[in-house]
Amino acid sequence: MSKAAPAKKSAAAAPPPGCTLDINDPQVQKAAIRIQASYRGHRSRKELREKGPPRVLEPLKDVVLIEGSAAKLTCRISAFPDPFIRWSKDGNELRDGPKYRYVFEDPDVVALVVRDGELADLGQYSINVTNPFGQCSDSARILVEVPAKIQKGPDNTKARKGTTVKLTAEILGEPAPDVGWAKDGEDIEEDDRVFFEIGSTTTTLTIRRATPQDSGKYEVYVENSLGMDQSFARVDVA
């Protein structure tokens, strides 16, 4: 009985076009070197983070907060294992909540969001980062800008001749606003009898030895780079 001839091995199918990789290609070798270097660098950074205390990589920067808006303080850190973060304002710890929001944007970036900006938010803000290997900290200022405004205007006043009249207005603004007083549309020229004082939150116009000629419509006005405001009061001297 004759034996059947052994079957021939089929030739391996050629890979589709574009799927071959020549490891001797200089570009392929350069890519492999870059991948290896990147991996070694990543491992080195990871090992460094595991062994060292927290470090500030990009410090906090001063920010400007407009009244009624929000501001964000951002800091890039290096810390492993995950650190404990504490934010404070002028030495007082800030609790995560509706007003102050702790934000973790990625493993290395932490931020504090201050909402509903007001003049009271002006101050020095600090971050303290702690892990089992140590701690680091940084700080920056939030500068608040508030349009000039009159919180409460002067009251209408009736006075007797020869008495002292005082008109007081509550004012607000950051930068600190310029303040002026006027009578019947004309700026008041101060002297030792009629003058005004400007405090951090109030301004007072004083009229000594009042006369009937001091009767009229008085105006107080405030202005800074963000806005202006004014208020009126009537004075009657008899």
Phi, psi and omega in degrees: 000133181279146178269145179287144179294139179300141181291142179281139176293132179287144179292141179297137180292138179288140179294152179301154178303140177087357183254005179271151180225117180264108184291346178272355180294127181305323181293322178294319180296319179296320179297319180296321179295319180296318179297316180297318181295319179297317180295316180297320179295319178297316180295322180295317179297319180297315180297322180295318179295323181293328188266336188257164175287169178300147177224147174271117180270319176228115187289165174295153177233147176301142178229157178255130180249121177274137181309131178089350181254192180238155177227153181230128172261125185237139181221133175260128184232165172237117182202129175208130004291177185310129185273169171265127184252134175225127176254146178215159177234121180051038177088355180255127183296141179255129179271139176296124182184201184298323183279311181245126184241120174283130182235135176240100189280325171200177186305338184252350186243124176237152183211158173239126177256126177253119185258163175050060186304138176213169185301330180294346179280352176299131178161186181262124181249139183230149173242137176237125184243125185228135169221180184300344184263350181154199182209160174214164181209164177202164181209160178201170182254147166257121179259124185258133176248125182231126176303143178300135179207159175256112181291319178212124182278170178291154179271149170300140187225138171244133184220160176268152178303135177091350179271175178259131179251134176234129174245125184237138176232142174268126186237161181209149177163143176214114007300156181305129186282156167284142184234139177215158177235147179220156176233124180052040175086359181247133178301140180281129174265117187288148171212194183285350179259320180238118182203164178226153179242149181235119175255188181289330182230357180220162170221139184230129173262128180245131176239109179271151178046057186301144178235164177305331179293344177280351177296144178157190181260120182255144181232137170245137181224147180228149181204137168223190186292347184256346180168181180216162180206162179208160179209154185234154175210151179257133175243130177235121179247127181223000000 
